[in-house]
Amino acid sequence: MGRNTPSLRMEIERIVEELRKTEKIMRPEDGRILENLIKKGKVHTPESSYAAIDPQFSFLISILIEILKENNDH
């Protein structure tokens, strides 16, 4: 039997695909920032998947956690 609902990882990939559509019309420097945010958004996918968190919320929280970690390192 196949899955009826997509996995969190699949949902995050869908979010990333949507974001990359906007990247095509961005200025190059903004596109690089978006790529950086996408990388940050994927960091905590395993934990979020285990916790069964909403994919969009998970993606956003992951970005925020990684940004805060960067800011605390300086």
RAQUI-V911092 format. One record per residue. RES is the residue in three letters. PSI is psi in radians with two decimals (none if undefined). Layout:
# RAQUI-V911092
res=RES psi=PSI
res=RES psi=PSI
This chain:
# RAQUI-V911092
res=MET psi=2.43
res=GLY psi=2.99
res=ARG psi=2.50
res=ASN psi=-0.49
res=THR psi=2.51
res=PRO psi=2.62
res=SER psi=2.88
res=LEU psi=-0.70
res=ARG psi=-0.72
res=MET psi=-0.69
res=GLU psi=-0.68
res=ILE psi=-0.67
res=GLU psi=-0.64
res=ARG psi=-0.74
res=ILE psi=-0.79
res=VAL psi=-0.74
res=GLU psi=-0.74
res=GLU psi=-0.74
res=LEU psi=-0.66
res=ARG psi=-0.41
res=LYS psi=-0.70
res=THR psi=-0.48
res=GLU psi=-0.56
res=LYS psi=-0.46
res=ILE psi=0.07
res=MET psi=2.78
res=ARG psi=2.61
res=PRO psi=-0.73
res=GLU psi=-0.61
res=ASP psi=-0.62
res=GLY psi=-0.66
res=ARG psi=-0.68
res=ILE psi=-0.75
res=LEU psi=-0.76
res=GLU psi=-0.69
res=ASN psi=-0.75
res=LEU psi=-0.67
res=ILE psi=-0.77
res=LYS psi=-0.77
res=LYS psi=-0.65
res=GLY psi=-0.39
res=LYS psi=-0.22
res=VAL psi=-0.74
res=HIS psi=0.35
res=THR psi=-0.78
res=PRO psi=-0.76
res=GLU psi=-0.74
res=SER psi=-0.65
res=SER psi=-0.76
res=TYR psi=-0.68
res=ALA psi=-0.10
res=ALA psi=0.85
res=ILE psi=2.63
res=ASP psi=2.29
res=PRO psi=-0.77
res=GLN psi=-0.74
res=PHE psi=-0.77
res=SER psi=-0.81
res=PHE psi=-0.82
res=LEU psi=-0.79
res=ILE psi=-0.70
res=SER psi=-0.76
res=ILE psi=-0.82
res=LEU psi=-0.75
res=ILE psi=-0.81
res=GLU psi=-0.65
res=ILE psi=-0.77
res=LEU psi=-0.67
res=LYS psi=-0.73
res=GLU psi=-0.79
res=ASN psi=-0.57
res=ASN psi=-0.34
res=ASP psi=-0.29
res=HIS psi=none
